[in-house]
Amino acid sequence: MSATEAPPTPTADEPQSPLARLTDEQIEELGREFAAIHDEVFAELGDRDARYIRSMIELHRRLVVLSRVLLLFSRKKPAWIAGTTMLSLAKILENMEIGHNVMHGQWDWMNDPQIHSSKWDWDSASTAEAWKHSHNYVHHTYTNIRGKDRDLGYEIMRIDPQQKWHPVYLAQPFYNILLMAFFEWGVAAHDLDFQAIRRGEKSKAQIKRELKGMAGKARTQIVKDYLAFPALSGRKGFKSTLKANFTANVVRNAWAHAIIFCGHFPDQTYTFSQEETEDETRGGFYVRQLLGAANIEGSPLFHVLSGNLGYQVEHHLYPDMPSSRYSEIAPRVKDICERYELPYNTGPFSKQWGSVMRTIARLALPGGAPRPKPGPYRGD
């Protein structure tokens, strides 16, 4: 669209994207401003940032050791509660602030072979290779583009009215609960991309390699949490430690599910057709990332435990930027939104989570219209 052309008119059942109101010149300038933030932050990365991620890894290890020691006495209720709580926190920290962000390459600039996206593996059922392809590449490249972003409802949920309804969606409020409890396994299966397998886009060798990798991760997870560590508690403490490990995994899975869904599927996020993004510029890419994500407000502790994905907008703009920097650049992102009259999607956890659950329940049924979208950001 040129600077003098009128923006395309949205259909009756699709809200107009704020991207359509911007001229080519504005989009180009936006791209320069967003890129400048990235370059300025990376020019000053140093010891403070390195100390942060190393302190998070050290904290995680201490929590794991302390929780495992407490669970040696898991037959005693106080030890079970304390050990399970600490193990849950350790798994959340490792999954969200460490594993997710290290494998995004956020700390590759350190050139530390122990904290590098090419070497890191996490305490999850997904293999690093499969997850980095489906998440880092596919999701973060084609964010919220219908038919291309496989994370848009994870191909099992209807979370946008533009998605064609099917009777299987009637059950999505119920299988969403199962997905919540066993989220790591759902993501691992999602990473296999069964549609690509059916279309013949994967060779037999690739399918075999991915299945072998998933089976290896599954074996490691099951042996570690449901055989080895329970066995250390002795015959009498085996079951209680197994229950503690299972509980910690469910808590971690439910937390990850909540944070990720709140950052992507609230009512105020936009989705895009493939036609809209055919000739997308770098500036248009930044705006799409901005419109396709939603932030969650919370305390500093909340942001650490969420992997700083409470700043989902900033994460989608800069997935390779150290997560500890998102809170610092958020005011600059807000300023850009205010000057260009773009929305800055944010809200408390209860509001975002309630919006997601309402969307999942409503769109389980046929039909459904887009919910009202937020207007331009006008300051806090």
C-alpha positions as CSV (number, residue, x, y, z in Angstrom):
1,M,0.0,0.0,0.0
2,S,1.4,3.4,-1.0
3,A,1.2,6.5,1.2
4,T,-1.6,7.9,-0.9
5,E,-3.7,4.7,-1.3
6,A,-6.7,4.0,1.0
7,P,-6.2,1.0,3.3
8,P,-8.1,-2.2,2.4
9,T,-11.5,-2.5,4.0
10,P,-11.8,-5.4,6.4
11,T,-14.5,-8.0,6.0
12,A,-17.6,-7.8,8.2
13,D,-16.3,-10.5,10.5
14,E,-12.7,-9.5,10.6
15,P,-11.5,-6.4,12.5
16,Q,-9.2,-4.0,10.6
17,S,-5.6,-4.5,11.5
18,P,-3.8,-1.3,12.8
19,L,-1.1,-2.2,10.3
20,A,-3.5,-1.2,7.5
21,R,-3.7,2.4,8.8
22,L,0.0,2.9,8.5
23,T,1.7,4.3,5.3
24,D,4.7,2.7,3.8
25,E,6.9,5.5,5.1
26,Q,5.6,5.0,8.6
27,I,6.2,1.2,8.5
28,E,9.7,1.8,7.2
29,E,10.4,4.2,10.0
30,L,8.9,1.9,12.6
31,G,11.2,-0.8,11.4
32,R,14.2,1.4,11.9
33,E,13.1,2.4,15.4
34,F,12.5,-1.1,16.5
35,A,15.8,-2.3,15.0
36,A,17.6,0.6,16.8
37,I,16.4,-0.7,20.2
38,H,17.8,-4.1,19.4
39,D,21.2,-2.8,18.3
40,E,21.6,-0.5,21.2
41,V,20.9,-3.2,23.8
42,F,23.3,-5.7,22.2
43,A,26.0,-3.1,22.0
44,E,26.0,-2.8,25.8
45,L,25.6,-6.4,26.9
46,G,28.2,-7.5,29.3
47,D,29.1,-8.8,32.8
48,R,25.8,-7.7,34.4
49,D,23.9,-9.8,31.9
50,A,26.2,-12.8,32.2
51,R,26.0,-12.7,36.0
52,Y,22.2,-12.8,35.7
53,I,21.8,-16.0,33.7
54,R,24.6,-17.7,35.7
55,S,22.8,-16.8,38.9
56,M,19.6,-18.2,37.6
57,I,21.3,-21.5,36.7
58,E,22.9,-21.6,40.1
59,L,19.6,-21.0,41.9
60,H,18.0,-23.7,39.9
61,R,20.7,-26.2,40.8
62,R,20.4,-25.4,44.5
63,L,16.6,-25.7,44.4
64,V,16.9,-29.1,42.7
65,V,19.5,-30.5,45.2
66,L,17.6,-29.2,48.2
67,S,14.2,-30.5,46.9
68,R,15.7,-34.0,46.2
69,V,17.3,-34.2,49.7
70,L,13.9,-33.2,51.3
71,L,12.1,-35.8,49.2
72,L,14.4,-38.6,50.6
73,F,12.0,-38.2,53.6
74,S,8.9,-37.8,51.5
75,R,6.9,-40.1,53.8
76,K,6.8,-37.2,56.3
77,K,4.2,-34.6,55.2
78,P,6.3,-31.5,55.9
79,A,9.2,-32.8,53.9
80,W,6.8,-33.9,51.1
81,I,5.2,-30.4,50.9
82,A,8.5,-28.5,51.1
83,G,10.3,-30.8,48.6
84,T,7.4,-30.8,46.1
85,T,7.2,-27.0,46.3
86,M,10.9,-26.5,45.7
87,L,11.0,-29.1,42.9
88,S,8.1,-27.4,41.2
89,L,9.8,-24.0,41.4
90,A,13.1,-25.5,40.1
91,K,11.3,-27.1,37.1
92,I,9.4,-23.8,36.4
93,L,12.7,-21.8,36.5
94,E,14.6,-24.3,34.4
95,N,11.8,-24.5,31.8
96,M,10.8,-20.8,31.5
97,E,13.7,-18.5,32.4
98,I,16.6,-20.8,31.5
99,G,15.7,-23.5,29.0
100,H,13.3,-21.6,26.8
101,N,15.5,-18.5,26.7
102,V,18.9,-20.2,26.3
103,M,17.6,-22.2,23.4
104,H,16.4,-19.0,21.8
105,G,20.0,-18.0,21.6
106,Q,19.6,-15.1,24.0
107,W,22.9,-15.9,25.7
108,D,24.9,-17.0,22.6
109,W,26.8,-13.7,22.6
110,M,28.6,-14.8,25.8
111,N,30.4,-17.6,23.7
112,D,30.1,-19.8,26.8
113,P,29.9,-23.4,25.5
114,Q,27.9,-24.4,28.7
115,I,25.2,-21.8,28.1
116,H,24.7,-21.9,24.3
117,S,21.6,-22.7,22.2
118,S,23.6,-25.2,20.2
119,K,24.4,-27.3,23.3
120,W,21.7,-26.8,25.8
121,D,19.0,-29.4,26.4
122,W,16.2,-29.0,28.9
123,D,14.1,-30.9,31.4
124,S,11.2,-31.4,29.0
125,A,9.8,-34.1,26.7
126,S,10.7,-32.1,23.6
127,T,14.0,-32.6,21.9
128,A,16.0,-29.4,21.5
129,E,16.2,-29.9,17.7
130,A,12.5,-30.3,17.2
131,W,11.5,-27.5,19.5
132,K,13.9,-25.0,18.1
133,H,12.5,-25.7,14.6
134,S,8.8,-25.6,15.5
135,H,9.1,-22.7,18.0
136,N,12.1,-20.6,17.2
137,Y,11.7,-20.8,13.4
138,V,8.1,-21.6,12.5
139,H,6.3,-19.8,15.3
140,H,8.5,-16.8,15.6
141,T,8.7,-16.3,11.8
142,Y,5.0,-16.8,10.9
143,T,3.5,-15.5,14.2
144,N,-0.3,-15.6,14.1
145,I,-0.5,-16.2,10.3
146,R,-3.4,-18.5,9.8
147,G,-2.3,-21.7,8.1
148,K,1.4,-21.1,8.7
149,D,1.8,-20.6,12.4
150,R,1.3,-24.1,13.8
151,D,1.3,-22.7,17.4
152,L,-2.0,-20.9,16.6
153,G,-4.2,-23.2,18.7
154,Y,-1.5,-26.0,18.4
155,E,-3.6,-27.4,15.6
156,I,-6.1,-28.9,18.1
157,M,-7.9,-25.8,19.2
158,R,-10.1,-23.2,17.6
159,I,-9.0,-19.9,19.2
160,D,-9.8,-17.6,16.3
161,P,-13.2,-17.1,14.6
162,Q,-11.5,-17.3,11.2
163,Q,-10.6,-20.9,11.8
164,K,-13.1,-23.3,10.2
165,W,-15.2,-25.0,12.8
166,H,-15.2,-28.8,13.2
167,P,-17.2,-31.0,15.6
168,V,-14.0,-32.1,17.3
169,Y,-13.7,-28.6,18.7
170,L,-16.8,-29.2,20.9
171,A,-14.5,-31.1,23.3
172,Q,-11.7,-28.5,23.4
173,P,-12.7,-27.1,26.9
174,F,-12.1,-30.6,28.2
175,Y,-9.0,-31.7,26.3
176,N,-7.5,-28.2,27.2
177,I,-7.5,-29.4,30.8
178,L,-5.5,-32.5,29.8
179,L,-3.2,-30.4,27.7
180,M,-2.7,-28.1,30.7
181,A,-1.6,-31.1,32.9
182,F,0.6,-32.8,30.3
183,F,1.7,-29.8,28.4
184,E,5.3,-30.9,27.8
185,W,4.1,-34.1,26.1
186,G,1.6,-32.2,24.0
187,V,4.3,-29.9,22.8
188,A,6.6,-32.8,22.0
189,A,3.9,-34.5,19.9
190,H,3.1,-31.1,18.3
191,D,6.8,-30.7,17.3
192,L,6.6,-33.9,15.2
193,D,4.2,-32.1,12.8
194,F,1.8,-34.9,11.8
195,Q,0.4,-32.8,9.0
196,A,3.8,-32.6,7.4
197,I,4.2,-36.4,7.8
198,R,0.8,-37.0,6.1
199,R,1.7,-34.7,3.2
200,G,5.0,-36.6,2.7
201,E,7.1,-33.5,3.5
202,K,9.4,-35.5,5.8
203,S,11.6,-38.4,4.7
204,K,11.4,-41.7,6.6
205,A,14.9,-41.1,7.9
206,Q,13.8,-37.7,9.4
207,I,10.7,-39.2,10.9
208,K,12.7,-42.1,12.4
209,R,15.3,-39.6,13.8
210,E,12.7,-37.4,15.4
211,L,10.8,-40.4,16.9
212,K,14.0,-41.8,18.2
213,G,14.9,-38.5,19.8
214,M,11.4,-38.1,21.4
215,A,11.6,-41.7,22.7
216,G,15.0,-41.0,24.2
217,K,13.7,-37.9,26.0
218,A,10.6,-39.7,27.2
219,R,12.8,-42.5,28.6
220,T,15.0,-40.0,30.3
221,Q,12.1,-38.2,31.9
222,I,10.3,-41.3,33.0
223,V,13.4,-43.0,34.5
224,K,14.6,-39.9,36.3
225,D,11.3,-38.8,37.9
226,Y,9.4,-42.0,38.2
227,L,12.0,-44.6,38.8
228,A,15.5,-43.4,39.9
229,F,14.7,-40.6,42.3
230,P,11.7,-42.5,43.9
231,A,14.1,-45.5,44.4
232,L,16.5,-43.3,46.4
233,S,13.7,-42.8,48.9
234,G,13.7,-46.5,49.6
235,R,10.9,-49.0,49.3
236,K,8.6,-47.3,51.8
237,G,9.2,-43.8,50.3
238,F,9.0,-44.8,46.7
239,K,5.3,-44.0,46.1
240,S,5.3,-40.7,48.0
241,T,8.4,-39.4,46.1
242,L,6.9,-40.6,42.8
243,K,3.7,-38.6,43.6
244,A,5.8,-35.6,44.5
245,N,7.7,-35.7,41.2
246,F,4.4,-36.2,39.3
247,T,2.9,-33.2,41.1
248,A,5.9,-31.0,40.3
249,N,5.7,-31.9,36.6
250,V,2.0,-31.1,36.5
251,V,2.5,-27.8,38.3
252,R,5.3,-26.9,35.9
253,N,3.2,-27.9,32.9
254,A,0.1,-26.0,34.1
255,W,2.2,-22.9,34.7
256,A,3.9,-23.0,31.3
257,H,0.5,-23.6,29.6
258,A,-1.0,-20.6,31.4
259,I,1.8,-18.2,30.6
260,I,2.0,-19.2,26.9
261,F,-1.7,-19.1,26.3
262,C,-2.1,-15.8,28.1
263,G,0.7,-14.3,25.9
264,H,-0.8,-15.5,22.6
265,F,-4.6,-16.2,22.7
266,P,-6.3,-13.4,24.6
267,D,-9.2,-11.6,22.8
268,Q,-7.1,-8.5,22.0
269,T,-4.4,-10.2,19.8
270,Y,-4.7,-10.2,16.1
271,T,-4.3,-12.9,13.5
272,F,-3.4,-12.5,9.9
273,S,-4.2,-14.1,6.6
274,Q,-1.4,-15.3,4.3
275,E,-2.4,-12.7,1.7
276,E,-1.8,-9.8,4.2
277,T,1.8,-10.8,4.8
278,E,2.9,-11.8,1.2
279,D,5.0,-8.6,0.7
280,E,5.8,-8.0,4.3
281,T,8.7,-5.6,5.0
282,R,10.9,-5.7,8.1
283,G,8.8,-2.9,9.6
284,G,5.6,-4.9,8.9
285,F,7.1,-7.9,10.6
286,Y,7.8,-5.9,13.7
287,V,4.2,-4.6,13.8
288,R,2.8,-8.1,13.2
289,Q,4.8,-9.3,16.2
290,L,3.5,-6.4,18.3
291,L,-0.2,-7.1,17.4
292,G,0.0,-10.8,17.7
293,A,1.2,-10.9,21.4
294,A,-0.1,-9.8,24.7
295,N,1.7,-9.0,28.0
296,I,0.9,-10.0,31.5
297,E,1.4,-7.6,34.3
298,G,3.1,-8.8,37.5
299,S,5.8,-8.5,40.1
300,P,9.6,-9.0,39.4
301,L,9.3,-12.5,40.9
302,F,6.3,-13.2,38.6
303,H,8.4,-12.2,35.6
304,V,11.3,-14.4,36.5
305,L,9.1,-17.4,37.0
306,S,7.4,-16.7,33.7
307,G,10.7,-16.6,31.9
308,N,10.0,-12.9,31.4
309,L,7.3,-14.0,29.0
310,G,5.0,-11.6,30.8
311,Y,6.7,-9.3,28.4
312,Q,5.5,-11.4,25.5
313,V,5.3,-8.3,23.2
314,E,9.0,-7.5,23.7
315,H,9.9,-11.2,23.4
316,H,8.2,-11.5,20.0
317,L,9.9,-8.3,18.9
318,Y,13.3,-9.5,20.1
319,P,13.3,-13.3,20.7
320,D,17.2,-13.3,20.8
321,M,17.5,-10.5,23.3
322,P,18.3,-11.6,26.9
323,S,15.0,-11.8,28.8
324,S,16.3,-9.7,31.7
325,R,16.3,-6.7,29.4
326,Y,12.7,-6.8,28.4
327,S,11.5,-4.7,31.4
328,E,14.1,-2.0,30.5
329,I,13.0,-1.7,26.8
330,A,9.2,-1.9,27.5
331,P,8.8,1.9,28.0
332,R,10.5,2.5,24.7
333,V,8.2,0.0,23.0
334,K,5.2,1.8,24.6
335,D,6.5,5.1,23.4
336,I,6.6,3.9,19.8
337,C,3.1,2.5,20.1
338,E,1.8,5.8,21.5
339,R,3.4,7.9,18.7
340,Y,2.2,5.6,15.9
341,E,-1.2,5.0,17.5
342,L,-0.7,1.3,17.8
343,P,-2.1,-0.9,20.7
344,Y,0.1,-2.2,23.4
345,N,-1.7,-5.3,24.7
346,T,-1.3,-5.8,28.4
347,G,-3.3,-6.8,31.4
348,P,-3.2,-8.6,34.8
349,F,-2.9,-12.4,34.8
350,S,-6.5,-12.9,35.9
351,K,-7.8,-10.8,33.0
352,Q,-5.7,-12.4,30.3
353,W,-6.3,-16.0,31.6
354,G,-10.0,-15.4,31.8
355,S,-10.0,-14.0,28.3
356,V,-8.3,-17.1,27.0
357,M,-10.6,-19.5,28.8
358,R,-13.6,-17.6,27.5
359,T,-12.3,-17.8,23.9
360,I,-11.6,-21.6,24.2
361,A,-15.2,-22.2,25.5
362,R,-17.0,-19.9,23.0
363,L,-15.1,-21.0,19.9
364,A,-15.7,-24.7,20.7
365,L,-19.1,-23.9,19.3
366,P,-19.9,-23.0,15.6
367,G,-19.7,-19.4,14.6
368,G,-18.3,-16.7,16.8
369,A,-17.3,-13.1,16.1
370,P,-14.0,-11.4,16.9
371,R,-14.0,-9.7,20.3
372,P,-13.4,-5.9,20.4
373,K,-9.7,-5.0,20.0
374,P,-7.9,-2.4,22.1
375,G,-7.4,1.0,20.7
376,P,-4.2,3.0,20.4
377,Y,-1.9,3.0,23.4
378,R,-2.4,6.3,25.4
379,G,0.1,5.9,28.2
380,D,-0.1,4.0,31.5
